């Protein structure tokens, strides 16, 4: 179990997620360089917010 760096909840990296989780994982690797440090909920939220506000990555 790991602790999420944003919400501080414990999470397991083993579970699969939605397309938003996949997008959040990509953003974690490519943009924020914090891959493996966030839970699925925070990854989903990051991806949804990026879709709304980071237009340079949505093309």
C-alpha distance matrix in Angstrom:
0.0 3.8 6.9 9.7 12.8 15.2 14.3 11.8 9.8 6.1 5.5 5.1 7.7 9.7 11.7 15.1 16.7 20.1 22.5 21.5 17.9 19.6 21.9 19.2 17.5 21.0 21.7 18.6 19.9 23.6 24.2 21.6 20.0 16.5 15.0 11.3 10.9 11.6 10.5 13.0 15.2 15.7 16.4 18.9 20.5 20.9 22.6 24.9 25.9 26.6 28.8 30.7 31.1 30.6 33.7 33.9 30.8 32.1 35.1
3.8 0.0 3.8 6.5 9.2 12.0 11.7 9.2 8.2 5.4 5.4 6.4 7.9 11.0 12.8 15.6 16.6 19.7 21.6 20.1 16.6 18.3 20.1 17.1 15.5 18.9 19.1 15.8 17.3 20.8 21.1 18.3 16.8 13.2 12.3 8.8 7.5 8.6 8.5 11.8 13.8 13.5 14.2 17.2 18.4 18.4 20.4 22.8 23.4 24.0 26.5 28.3 28.4 27.8 31.0 31.1 28.2 29.7 32.8
6.9 3.8 0.0 3.8 6.3 8.8 8.3 5.5 5.5 4.3 6.2 8.8 10.4 13.7 14.8 17.3 17.5 20.2 21.9 19.8 16.7 18.9 20.0 16.6 15.8 19.2 18.7 15.4 17.6 20.8 20.4 17.3 16.4 12.6 12.7 9.9 7.2 7.6 7.8 11.5 12.5 11.7 13.3 16.2 16.6 16.7 19.3 21.4 21.5 22.5 25.2 26.6 26.5 26.2 29.6 30.0 27.4 28.9 32.3
9.7 6.5 3.8 0.0 3.8 5.5 5.7 4.7 5.5 6.2 6.9 9.8 10.6 14.1 14.5 16.3 15.8 17.9 19.3 16.9 14.0 16.4 17.0 13.5 13.2 16.5 15.6 12.6 15.3 18.2 17.4 14.3 14.2 10.4 10.8 8.8 5.6 4.5 5.4 9.1 9.7 8.1 10.0 13.0 13.1 13.0 15.7 17.8 17.8 18.7 21.5 22.8 22.7 22.5 25.9 26.5 24.0 25.4 28.8
12.8 9.2 6.3 3.8 0.0 3.8 6.1 5.6 8.3 9.6 10.7 13.3 13.6 17.3 17.8 19.2 18.4 20.1 21.0 18.2 15.7 17.8 17.7 14.0 13.9 16.6 14.9 11.9 14.6 17.1 15.8 12.3 12.4 8.9 10.6 9.7 5.9 5.9 8.3 11.7 11.9 9.2 11.0 14.3 13.6 12.7 15.9 18.0 17.2 17.9 21.2 22.2 21.4 21.2 24.7 25.1 22.9 24.9 28.2
15.2 12.0 8.8 5.5 3.8 0.0 3.8 5.8 8.3 10.9 11.9 14.9 15.2 18.7 18.5 19.5 18.0 19.2 20.0 16.8 14.9 17.4 16.9 13.1 14.1 16.7 14.6 12.3 15.7 17.6 15.8 12.5 13.7 10.7 12.4 12.0 8.6 6.8 8.4 11.1 10.1 7.1 9.8 12.4 10.9 10.4 14.0 15.5 14.4 15.7 18.9 19.5 18.8 19.1 22.7 23.6 21.6 23.2 26.8
14.3 11.7 8.3 5.7 6.1 3.8 0.0 3.8 5.6 8.9 10.5 14.0 15.3 18.5 17.8 19.2 17.8 19.1 20.5 17.4 15.5 18.6 18.5 14.9 16.0 19.1 17.3 15.2 18.6 20.8 19.2 16.1 17.2 13.9 15.0 13.8 10.6 8.3 8.2 10.8 9.1 7.4 10.8 12.7 11.3 12.1 15.5 16.4 15.8 17.8 20.5 20.9 20.8 21.5 25.1 26.3 24.3 25.4 29.1
11.8 9.2 5.5 4.7 5.6 5.8 3.8 0.0 3.8 6.6 9.2 12.8 14.5 17.7 17.8 19.8 19.1 21.0 22.7 19.9 17.5 20.3 20.7 17.1 17.4 20.6 19.3 16.6 19.5 22.1 20.8 17.5 17.9 14.3 15.3 13.4 10.0 8.8 8.9 12.2 11.5 10.2 13.1 15.5 14.7 15.2 18.4 19.7 19.3 20.9 23.8 24.4 24.2 24.7 28.2 29.1 27.0 28.3 31.9
9.8 8.2 5.5 5.5 8.3 8.3 5.6 3.8 0.0 3.8 6.4 10.2 12.6 15.3 15.1 17.4 16.8 19.1 21.3 18.9 16.3 19.3 20.3 17.0 17.2 20.8 20.0 17.5 20.3 23.2 22.4 19.4 19.6 15.8 15.9 13.5 10.9 9.1 7.6 10.5 10.0 10.0 12.8 14.7 14.6 15.8 18.5 19.7 20.0 21.8 24.1 25.0 25.4 25.9 29.3 30.3 27.9 28.8 32.4
6.1 5.4 4.3 6.2 9.6 10.9 8.9 6.6 3.8 0.0 3.8 7.2 10.1 12.6 12.9 15.8 16.1 18.9 21.3 19.5 16.4 19.1 20.7 17.6 17.1 20.7 20.6 17.8 20.1 23.4 23.1 20.3 19.7 15.9 15.4 12.3 10.3 9.4 7.7 10.6 11.4 11.8 13.8 15.9 16.6 17.6 19.9 21.5 22.2 23.6 25.8 27.2 27.6 27.8 31.0 31.8 29.0 30.1 33.5
5.5 5.4 6.2 6.9 10.7 11.9 10.5 9.2 6.4 3.8 0.0 3.8 6.6 9.0 9.2 12.1 12.7 15.7 18.2 16.8 13.5 15.9 18.0 15.2 14.4 18.2 18.6 16.0 18.1 21.5 21.7 19.3 18.6 15.0 13.6 10.2 9.4 8.2 5.7 8.0 9.8 10.8 11.8 13.9 15.4 16.3 18.0 19.9 21.1 22.2 24.1 25.9 26.6 26.5 29.5 30.2 27.2 28.0 31.2
5.1 6.4 8.8 9.8 13.3 14.9 14.0 12.8 10.2 7.2 3.8 0.0 3.8 5.5 6.7 10.0 11.7 15.2 17.7 17.0 13.4 15.2 17.8 15.7 14.1 17.7 18.9 16.4 17.7 21.3 22.2 20.2 19.0 15.6 13.4 9.8 10.4 9.8 7.7 9.0 11.8 13.1 13.1 15.0 17.3 18.0 19.0 21.2 22.8 23.5 25.2 27.4 28.3 27.8 30.5 31.0 27.6 28.4 31.4
7.7 7.9 10.4 10.6 13.6 15.2 15.3 14.5 12.6 10.1 6.6 3.8 0.0 3.8 5.8 8.2 10.1 13.6 15.5 15.2 11.4 12.4 15.2 13.4 11.2 14.6 16.2 13.8 14.7 18.3 19.6 18.0 16.5 13.6 10.7 7.4 9.2 9.0 7.8 8.5 12.0 12.8 11.7 14.0 16.7 16.8 17.3 19.9 21.7 21.7 23.4 26.0 26.7 25.8 28.4 28.5 25.0 26.0 28.7
9.7 11.0 13.7 14.1 17.3 18.7 18.5 17.7 15.3 12.6 9.0 5.5 3.8 0.0 3.8 6.6 9.7 13.4 15.6 16.1 12.6 13.2 16.6 15.5 13.2 16.4 18.6 16.6 17.2 20.7 22.4 21.2 19.7 17.0 13.8 10.8 12.9 12.6 10.8 10.5 14.0 15.5 14.2 15.8 18.8 19.3 19.3 21.7 23.9 24.0 25.1 27.9 29.1 28.1 30.4 30.6 27.0 27.5 30.0
11.7 12.8 14.8 14.5 17.8 18.5 17.8 17.8 15.1 12.9 9.2 6.7 5.8 3.8 0.0 3.8 6.6 10.3 13.1 13.7 10.5 11.7 15.2 14.3 12.9 16.2 18.2 16.9 17.9 21.1 22.6 21.6 20.7 18.0 15.0 12.3 14.1 12.7 10.1 8.6 11.9 14.1 12.8 13.5 16.8 17.8 17.5 19.5 22.0 22.4 23.2 25.8 27.4 26.8 28.9 29.6 25.9 26.0 28.6
15.1 15.6 17.3 16.3 19.2 19.5 19.2 19.8 17.4 15.8 12.1 10.0 8.2 6.6 3.8 0.0 3.8 7.2 9.8 11.1 8.4 9.0 12.6 12.6 11.4 14.2 16.6 16.0 16.9 19.7 21.3 20.9 20.3 18.2 15.0 13.1 15.3 13.6 11.3 8.8 11.9 14.1 12.0 12.1 15.8 16.6 15.6 17.5 20.4 20.5 20.8 23.7 25.5 24.8 26.5 27.2 23.5 23.2 25.6
16.7 16.6 17.5 15.8 18.4 18.0 17.8 19.1 16.8 16.1 12.7 11.7 10.1 9.7 6.6 3.8 0.0 3.8 6.8 7.7 5.5 7.0 10.1 10.3 10.2 12.9 14.8 14.8 16.3 18.6 19.8 19.5 19.6 17.6 14.8 13.6 15.2 12.8 10.4 7.0 9.4 11.8 9.6 8.9 12.6 13.8 12.4 14.0 17.1 17.4 17.5 20.2 22.2 21.9 23.5 24.5 21.0 20.4 23.0
20.1 19.7 20.2 17.9 20.1 19.2 19.1 21.0 19.1 18.9 15.7 15.2 13.6 13.4 10.3 7.2 3.8 0.0 3.8 5.2 5.2 6.6 8.8 9.8 10.8 12.7 14.4 15.3 16.9 18.6 19.5 19.8 20.5 19.0 16.4 16.0 17.4 14.6 12.6 8.9 10.2 12.3 10.0 7.9 11.5 12.9 10.8 11.7 15.2 15.5 14.9 17.6 20.1 19.9 21.1 22.4 19.0 17.8 20.4
22.5 21.6 21.9 19.3 21.0 20.0 20.5 22.7 21.3 21.3 18.2 17.7 15.5 15.6 13.1 9.8 6.8 3.8 0.0 3.8 5.4 5.0 6.1 8.5 9.7 10.6 12.3 14.1 15.4 16.4 17.4 18.4 19.2 18.4 16.0 16.4 18.0 15.5 14.3 10.9 12.1 13.3 10.2 8.3 11.6 12.1 9.1 10.4 13.8 13.4 12.4 15.5 17.9 17.3 18.1 19.3 15.7 14.5 16.8
21.5 20.1 19.8 16.9 18.2 16.8 17.4 19.9 18.9 19.5 16.8 17.0 15.2 16.1 13.7 11.1 7.7 5.2 3.8 0.0 3.8 5.3 5.0 6.0 8.5 9.8 10.4 12.1 14.2 15.1 15.4 15.9 17.3 16.3 14.5 15.1 16.0 13.1 12.2 8.9 9.3 10.0 7.2 4.8 7.9 8.4 5.7 6.9 10.3 10.3 9.8 12.7 14.9 14.7 16.1 17.5 14.2 13.2 16.2
17.9 16.6 16.7 14.0 15.7 14.9 15.5 17.5 16.3 16.4 13.5 13.4 11.4 12.6 10.5 8.4 5.5 5.2 5.4 3.8 0.0 3.8 5.4 4.9 6.1 8.6 9.7 10.2 12.3 14.1 14.8 14.7 15.4 13.9 11.7 11.7 12.9 10.1 9.1 6.0 7.8 8.5 5.3 4.8 8.5 8.7 7.2 9.5 12.2 12.2 12.7 15.5 17.2 16.6 18.5 19.4 15.9 15.7 18.7
19.6 18.3 18.9 16.4 17.8 17.4 18.6 20.3 19.3 19.1 15.9 15.2 12.4 13.2 11.7 9.0 7.0 6.6 5.0 5.3 3.8 0.0 3.8 5.4 5.0 6.3 8.7 9.8 10.7 12.3 13.7 14.5 14.7 14.0 11.3 11.9 14.0 12.1 11.8 9.2 11.5 11.7 8.0 8.1 11.5 10.8 8.5 11.3 13.9 12.8 13.1 16.5 17.9 16.5 18.0 18.3 14.6 14.5 16.9
21.9 20.1 20.0 17.0 17.7 16.9 18.5 20.7 20.3 20.7 18.0 17.8 15.2 16.6 15.2 12.6 10.1 8.8 6.1 5.0 5.4 3.8 0.0 3.8 5.4 5.1 6.3 8.6 10.0 10.5 11.3 12.5 13.6 13.5 11.6 13.2 14.7 12.7 13.1 10.8 12.1 11.4 7.7 7.6 10.1 8.6 5.6 8.7 11.0 9.3 9.6 13.1 14.3 12.8 14.2 14.6 10.9 10.9 13.6
19.2 17.1 16.6 13.5 14.0 13.1 14.9 17.1 17.0 17.6 15.2 15.7 13.4 15.5 14.3 12.6 10.3 9.8 8.5 6.0 4.9 5.4 3.8 0.0 3.8 5.4 5.0 6.1 8.7 9.9 10.0 10.1 11.3 10.5 9.1 10.6 11.4 9.1 10.0 8.4 9.5 8.1 4.4 5.8 7.8 5.9 4.7 8.3 9.8 8.7 10.3 13.2 13.9 12.7 15.0 15.5 12.1 12.9 16.0
17.5 15.5 15.8 13.2 13.9 14.1 16.0 17.4 17.2 17.1 14.4 14.1 11.2 13.2 12.9 11.4 10.2 10.8 9.7 8.5 6.1 5.0 5.4 3.8 0.0 3.8 5.4 5.0 6.3 8.6 9.9 9.9 9.8 9.0 6.4 7.9 9.8 8.7 9.9 8.9 11.3 10.0 6.5 8.8 11.2 9.2 8.4 12.1 13.5 12.1 13.7 16.8 17.2 15.5 17.7 17.5 13.9 15.1 17.8
21.0 18.9 19.2 16.5 16.6 16.7 19.1 20.6 20.8 20.7 18.2 17.7 14.6 16.4 16.2 14.2 12.9 12.7 10.6 9.8 8.6 6.3 5.1 5.4 3.8 0.0 3.8 5.4 5.2 6.0 8.0 9.4 9.5 10.1 8.2 10.7 12.7 12.0 13.6 12.5 14.5 13.0 9.4 11.1 13.1 10.5 9.0 12.7 13.8 11.4 12.8 16.2 16.2 13.8 15.5 14.7 11.1 12.6 14.8
21.7 19.1 18.7 15.6 14.9 14.6 17.3 19.3 20.0 20.6 18.6 18.9 16.2 18.6 18.2 16.6 14.8 14.4 12.3 10.4 9.7 8.7 6.3 5.0 5.4 3.8 0.0 3.8 5.4 5.2 5.1 6.5 7.9 8.8 8.3 11.3 12.2 11.3 13.4 12.8 14.0 11.7 8.6 10.5 11.4 8.1 7.4 11.0 11.2 8.7 10.9 13.8 13.3 10.9 13.2 12.5 9.3 11.5 14.2
18.6 15.8 15.4 12.6 11.9 12.3 15.2 16.6 17.5 17.8 16.0 16.4 13.8 16.6 16.9 16.0 14.8 15.3 14.1 12.1 10.2 9.8 8.6 6.1 5.0 5.4 3.8 0.0 3.8 5.8 5.9 5.0 5.3 5.1 4.7 7.9 8.6 8.5 11.3 11.7 13.3 10.6 8.0 11.1 12.0 9.0 9.5 13.2 13.2 11.4 14.1 16.7 15.9 13.8 16.6 15.9 12.9 15.2 17.9
19.9 17.3 17.6 15.3 14.6 15.7 18.6 19.5 20.3 20.1 18.1 17.7 14.7 17.2 17.9 16.9 16.3 16.9 15.4 14.2 12.3 10.7 10.0 8.7 6.3 5.2 5.4 3.8 0.0 3.8 6.1 6.5 4.9 6.4 5.0 8.6 10.4 11.2 14.0 14.3 16.5 14.2 11.3 14.2 15.6 12.5 12.4 16.2 16.3 14.0 16.3 19.2 18.4 15.8 18.0 16.6 13.6 16.1 18.2
23.6 20.8 20.8 18.2 17.1 17.6 20.8 22.1 23.2 23.4 21.5 21.3 18.3 20.7 21.1 19.7 18.6 18.6 16.4 15.1 14.1 12.3 10.5 9.9 8.6 6.0 5.2 5.8 3.8 0.0 3.8 6.3 6.1 8.9 8.6 12.3 13.7 14.2 16.9 17.0 18.6 16.1 13.2 15.6 16.5 13.1 12.5 16.1 15.9 12.9 15.1 17.9 16.7 13.5 15.4 13.5 10.7 13.7 15.5
24.2 21.1 20.4 17.4 15.8 15.8 19.2 20.8 22.4 23.1 21.7 22.2 19.6 22.4 22.6 21.3 19.8 19.5 17.4 15.4 14.8 13.7 11.3 10.0 9.9 8.0 5.1 5.9 6.1 3.8 0.0 3.8 5.8 8.5 9.7 13.3 13.6 13.8 16.8 17.1 18.0 15.0 12.7 15.0 15.0 11.3 11.5 14.7 13.7 10.8 13.6 15.8 14.0 11.0 13.5 11.8 9.7 13.0 15.2
21.6 18.3 17.3 14.3 12.3 12.5 16.1 17.5 19.4 20.3 19.3 20.2 18.0 21.2 21.6 20.9 19.5 19.8 18.4 15.9 14.7 14.5 12.5 10.1 9.9 9.4 6.5 5.0 6.5 6.3 3.8 0.0 3.8 5.6 8.0 11.3 10.8 11.2 14.6 15.6 16.4 13.1 11.5 14.4 14.1 10.5 11.9 15.1 13.7 11.7 15.1 16.9 15.1 12.8 15.9 14.7 12.8 15.9 18.5
20.0 16.8 16.4 14.2 12.4 13.7 17.2 17.9 19.6 19.7 18.6 19.0 16.5 19.7 20.7 20.3 19.6 20.5 19.2 17.3 15.4 14.7 13.6 11.3 9.8 9.5 7.9 5.3 4.9 6.1 5.8 3.8 0.0 3.8 5.8 9.4 9.5 11.1 14.7 16.0 17.6 14.6 12.8 16.1 16.5 13.2 14.3 17.8 17.0 15.0 18.1 20.3 18.7 16.2 19.1 17.6 15.4 18.4 20.7
16.5 13.2 12.6 10.4 8.9 10.7 13.9 14.3 15.8 15.9 15.0 15.6 13.6 17.0 18.0 18.2 17.6 19.0 18.4 16.3 13.9 14.0 13.5 10.5 9.0 10.1 8.8 5.1 6.4 8.9 8.5 5.6 3.8 0.0 3.8 6.4 5.7 7.6 11.3 13.2 14.9 11.9 10.7 14.3 14.8 12.0 13.7 17.1 16.6 15.3 18.5 20.6 19.4 17.6 20.7 19.8 17.3 20.0 22.7
15.0 12.3 12.7 10.8 10.6 12.4 15.0 15.3 15.9 15.4 13.6 13.4 10.7 13.8 15.0 15.0 14.8 16.4 16.0 14.5 11.7 11.3 11.6 9.1 6.4 8.2 8.3 4.7 5.0 8.6 9.7 8.0 5.8 3.8 0.0 3.8 5.5 7.2 10.2 11.5 14.0 11.8 9.7 13.3 14.7 12.4 13.3 16.9 17.2 15.8 18.5 21.1 20.5 18.5 21.3 20.5 17.5 19.7 22.3
11.3 8.8 9.9 8.8 9.7 12.0 13.8 13.4 13.5 12.3 10.2 9.8 7.4 10.8 12.3 13.1 13.6 16.0 16.4 15.1 11.7 11.9 13.2 10.6 7.9 10.7 11.3 7.9 8.6 12.3 13.3 11.3 9.4 6.4 3.8 0.0 3.8 5.9 8.1 10.0 12.9 11.4 9.9 13.5 15.2 13.7 14.8 18.2 18.8 18.1 20.6 23.1 22.9 21.4 24.2 23.7 20.6 22.5 25.2
10.9 7.5 7.2 5.6 5.9 8.6 10.6 10.0 10.9 10.3 9.4 10.4 9.2 12.9 14.1 15.3 15.2 17.4 18.0 16.0 12.9 14.0 14.7 11.4 9.8 12.7 12.2 8.6 10.4 13.7 13.6 10.8 9.5 5.7 5.5 3.8 0.0 3.8 7.0 10.0 11.9 9.9 9.6 13.3 14.2 12.8 14.8 17.8 17.9 17.7 20.6 22.6 22.1 21.0 24.2 24.0 21.3 23.2 26.2
11.6 8.6 7.6 4.5 5.9 6.8 8.3 8.8 9.1 9.4 8.2 9.8 9.0 12.6 12.7 13.6 12.8 14.6 15.5 13.1 10.1 12.1 12.7 9.1 8.7 12.0 11.3 8.5 11.2 14.2 13.8 11.2 11.1 7.6 7.2 5.9 3.8 0.0 3.8 6.6 8.2 6.1 6.3 9.8 10.6 9.9 12.0 14.7 15.0 15.4 18.0 19.8 19.8 19.2 22.4 22.8 20.0 21.4 24.7
10.5 8.5 7.8 5.4 8.3 8.4 8.2 8.9 7.6 7.7 5.7 7.7 7.8 10.8 10.1 11.3 10.4 12.6 14.3 12.2 9.1 11.8 13.1 10.0 9.9 13.6 13.4 11.3 14.0 16.9 16.8 14.6 14.7 11.3 10.2 8.1 7.0 3.8 0.0 3.8 5.6 5.5 6.2 8.7 10.1 10.7 12.4 14.5 15.5 16.5 18.6 20.3 21.0 20.8 23.8 24.6 21.7 22.5 25.9
13.0 11.8 11.5 9.1 11.7 11.1 10.8 12.2 10.5 10.6 8.0 9.0 8.5 10.5 8.6 8.8 7.0 8.9 10.9 8.9 6.0 9.2 10.8 8.4 8.9 12.5 12.8 11.7 14.3 17.0 17.1 15.6 16.0 13.2 11.5 10.0 10.0 6.6 3.8 0.0 3.8 5.5 5.0 6.1 8.5 9.8 10.5 12.3 14.2 15.2 16.6 18.6 19.8 19.8 22.4 23.5 20.3 20.6 23.9
15.2 13.8 12.5 9.7 11.9 10.1 9.1 11.5 10.0 11.4 9.8 11.8 12.0 14.0 11.9 11.9 9.4 10.2 12.1 9.3 7.8 11.5 12.1 9.5 11.3 14.5 14.0 13.3 16.5 18.6 18.0 16.4 17.6 14.9 14.0 12.9 11.9 8.2 5.6 3.8 0.0 3.8 5.4 5.2 6.2 8.6 10.0 10.7 12.3 14.1 15.5 16.8 18.2 18.9 21.6 23.2 20.4 20.5 24.0
15.7 13.5 11.7 8.1 9.2 7.1 7.4 10.2 10.0 11.8 10.8 13.1 12.8 15.5 14.1 14.1 11.8 12.3 13.3 10.0 8.5 11.7 11.4 8.1 10.0 13.0 11.7 10.6 14.2 16.1 15.0 13.1 14.6 11.9 11.8 11.4 9.9 6.1 5.5 5.5 3.8 0.0 3.8 5.4 5.0 6.0 8.5 9.8 10.4 12.0 14.2 15.4 16.0 16.4 19.5 20.9 18.3 19.0 22.6
16.4 14.2 13.3 10.0 11.0 9.8 10.8 13.1 12.8 13.8 11.8 13.1 11.7 14.2 12.8 12.0 9.6 10.0 10.2 7.2 5.3 8.0 7.7 4.4 6.5 9.4 8.6 8.0 11.3 13.2 12.7 11.5 12.8 10.7 9.7 9.9 9.6 6.3 6.2 5.0 5.4 3.8 0.0 3.8 5.5 5.1 6.2 8.7 10.0 10.5 12.4 14.5 15.2 14.9 17.7 18.7 15.7 16.4 19.8
18.9 17.2 16.2 13.0 14.3 12.4 12.7 15.5 14.7 15.9 13.9 15.0 14.0 15.8 13.5 12.1 8.9 7.9 8.3 4.8 4.8 8.1 7.6 5.8 8.8 11.1 10.5 11.1 14.2 15.6 15.0 14.4 16.1 14.3 13.3 13.5 13.3 9.8 8.7 6.1 5.2 5.4 3.8 0.0 3.8 5.4 5.2 6.2 8.6 9.8 10.7 12.7 14.3 14.6 17.0 18.6 15.7 15.4 18.9
20.5 18.4 16.6 13.1 13.6 10.9 11.3 14.7 14.6 16.6 15.4 17.3 16.7 18.8 16.8 15.8 12.6 11.5 11.6 7.9 8.5 11.5 10.1 7.8 11.2 13.1 11.4 12.0 15.6 16.5 15.0 14.1 16.5 14.8 14.7 15.2 14.2 10.6 10.1 8.5 6.2 5.0 5.5 3.8 0.0 3.8 5.4 5.2 6.1 8.4 9.9 10.8 12.1 13.1 15.9 17.9 15.6 15.5 19.2
20.9 18.4 16.7 13.0 12.7 10.4 12.1 15.2 15.8 17.6 16.3 18.0 16.8 19.3 17.8 16.6 13.8 12.9 12.1 8.4 8.7 10.8 8.6 5.9 9.2 10.5 8.1 9.0 12.5 13.1 11.3 10.5 13.2 12.0 12.4 13.7 12.8 9.9 10.7 9.8 8.6 6.0 5.1 5.4 3.8 0.0 3.8 5.5 5.2 6.0 8.6 10.0 10.3 10.5 13.6 15.0 12.7 13.3 17.0
22.6 20.4 19.3 15.7 15.9 14.0 15.5 18.4 18.5 19.9 18.0 19.0 17.3 19.3 17.5 15.6 12.4 10.8 9.1 5.7 7.2 8.5 5.6 4.7 8.4 9.0 7.4 9.5 12.4 12.5 11.5 11.9 14.3 13.7 13.3 14.8 14.8 12.0 12.4 10.5 10.0 8.5 6.2 5.2 5.4 3.8 0.0 3.8 5.5 5.0 6.2 8.8 10.0 9.7 11.9 13.4 10.6 10.5 14.1
24.9 22.8 21.4 17.8 18.0 15.5 16.4 19.7 19.7 21.5 19.9 21.2 19.9 21.7 19.5 17.5 14.0 11.7 10.4 6.9 9.5 11.3 8.7 8.3 12.1 12.7 11.0 13.2 16.2 16.1 14.7 15.1 17.8 17.1 16.9 18.2 17.8 14.7 14.5 12.3 10.7 9.8 8.7 6.2 5.2 5.5 3.8 0.0 3.8 5.4 5.1 6.5 8.8 9.9 11.8 14.2 12.1 11.1 14.7
25.9 23.4 21.5 17.8 17.2 14.4 15.8 19.3 20.0 22.2 21.1 22.8 21.7 23.9 22.0 20.4 17.1 15.2 13.8 10.3 12.2 13.9 11.0 9.8 13.5 13.8 11.2 13.2 16.3 15.9 13.7 13.7 17.0 16.6 17.2 18.8 17.9 15.0 15.5 14.2 12.3 10.4 10.0 8.6 6.1 5.2 5.5 3.8 0.0 3.8 5.4 5.1 6.0 7.7 10.4 12.9 11.5 11.3 15.0
26.6 24.0 22.5 18.7 17.9 15.7 17.8 20.9 21.8 23.6 22.2 23.5 21.7 24.0 22.4 20.5 17.4 15.5 13.4 10.3 12.2 12.8 9.3 8.7 12.1 11.4 8.7 11.4 14.0 12.9 10.8 11.7 15.0 15.3 15.8 18.1 17.7 15.4 16.5 15.2 14.1 12.0 10.5 9.8 8.4 6.0 5.0 5.4 3.8 0.0 3.8 5.3 5.2 4.8 7.6 9.5 7.8 8.1 11.8
28.8 26.5 25.2 21.5 21.2 18.9 20.5 23.8 24.1 25.8 24.1 25.2 23.4 25.1 23.2 20.8 17.5 14.9 12.4 9.8 12.7 13.1 9.6 10.3 13.7 12.8 10.9 14.1 16.3 15.1 13.6 15.1 18.1 18.5 18.5 20.6 20.6 18.0 18.6 16.6 15.5 14.2 12.4 10.7 9.9 8.6 6.2 5.1 5.4 3.8 0.0 3.8 5.9 6.1 6.9 9.6 7.9 6.3 10.0
30.7 28.3 26.6 22.8 22.2 19.5 20.9 24.4 25.0 27.2 25.9 27.4 26.0 27.9 25.8 23.7 20.2 17.6 15.5 12.7 15.5 16.5 13.1 13.2 16.8 16.2 13.8 16.7 19.2 17.9 15.8 16.9 20.3 20.6 21.1 23.1 22.6 19.8 20.3 18.6 16.8 15.4 14.5 12.7 10.8 10.0 8.8 6.5 5.1 5.3 3.8 0.0 3.8 6.3 7.2 10.6 10.2 8.8 12.1
31.1 28.4 26.5 22.7 21.4 18.8 20.8 24.2 25.4 27.6 26.6 28.3 26.7 29.1 27.4 25.5 22.2 20.1 17.9 14.9 17.2 17.9 14.3 13.9 17.2 16.2 13.3 15.9 18.4 16.7 14.0 15.1 18.7 19.4 20.5 22.9 22.1 19.8 21.0 19.8 18.2 16.0 15.2 14.3 12.1 10.3 10.0 8.8 6.0 5.2 5.9 3.8 0.0 3.8 5.8 8.8 9.3 9.2 12.3
30.6 27.8 26.2 22.5 21.2 19.1 21.5 24.7 25.9 27.8 26.5 27.8 25.8 28.1 26.8 24.8 21.9 19.9 17.3 14.7 16.6 16.5 12.8 12.7 15.5 13.8 10.9 13.8 15.8 13.5 11.0 12.8 16.2 17.6 18.5 21.4 21.0 19.2 20.8 19.8 18.9 16.4 14.9 14.6 13.1 10.5 9.7 9.9 7.7 4.8 6.1 6.3 3.8 0.0 3.8 5.5 5.8 6.9 9.9
33.7 31.0 29.6 25.9 24.7 22.7 25.1 28.2 29.3 31.0 29.5 30.5 28.4 30.4 28.9 26.5 23.5 21.1 18.1 16.1 18.5 18.0 14.2 15.0 17.7 15.5 13.2 16.6 18.0 15.4 13.5 15.9 19.1 20.7 21.3 24.2 24.2 22.4 23.8 22.4 21.6 19.5 17.7 17.0 15.9 13.6 11.9 11.8 10.4 7.6 6.9 7.2 5.8 3.8 0.0 3.8 5.3 5.0 7.1
33.9 31.1 30.0 26.5 25.1 23.6 26.3 29.1 30.3 31.8 30.2 31.0 28.5 30.6 29.6 27.2 24.5 22.4 19.3 17.5 19.4 18.3 14.6 15.5 17.5 14.7 12.5 15.9 16.6 13.5 11.8 14.7 17.6 19.8 20.5 23.7 24.0 22.8 24.6 23.5 23.2 20.9 18.7 18.6 17.9 15.0 13.4 14.2 12.9 9.5 9.6 10.6 8.8 5.5 3.8 0.0 3.9 5.7 6.6
30.8 28.2 27.4 24.0 22.9 21.6 24.3 27.0 27.9 29.0 27.2 27.6 25.0 27.0 25.9 23.5 21.0 19.0 15.7 14.2 15.9 14.6 10.9 12.1 13.9 11.1 9.3 12.9 13.6 10.7 9.7 12.8 15.4 17.3 17.5 20.6 21.3 20.0 21.7 20.3 20.4 18.3 15.7 15.7 15.6 12.7 10.6 12.1 11.5 7.8 7.9 10.2 9.3 5.8 5.3 3.9 0.0 3.8 5.8
32.1 29.7 28.9 25.4 24.9 23.2 25.4 28.3 28.8 30.1 28.0 28.4 26.0 27.5 26.0 23.2 20.4 17.8 14.5 13.2 15.7 14.5 10.9 12.9 15.1 12.6 11.5 15.2 16.1 13.7 13.0 15.9 18.4 20.0 19.7 22.5 23.2 21.4 22.5 20.6 20.5 19.0 16.4 15.4 15.5 13.3 10.5 11.1 11.3 8.1 6.3 8.8 9.2 6.9 5.0 5.7 3.8 0.0 3.8
35.1 32.8 32.3 28.8 28.2 26.8 29.1 31.9 32.4 33.5 31.2 31.4 28.7 30.0 28.6 25.6 23.0 20.4 16.8 16.2 18.7 16.9 13.6 16.0 17.8 14.8 14.2 17.9 18.2 15.5 15.2 18.5 20.7 22.7 22.3 25.2 26.2 24.7 25.9 23.9 24.0 22.6 19.8 18.9 19.2 17.0 14.1 14.7 15.0 11.8 10.0 12.1 12.3 9.9 7.1 6.6 5.8 3.8 0.0
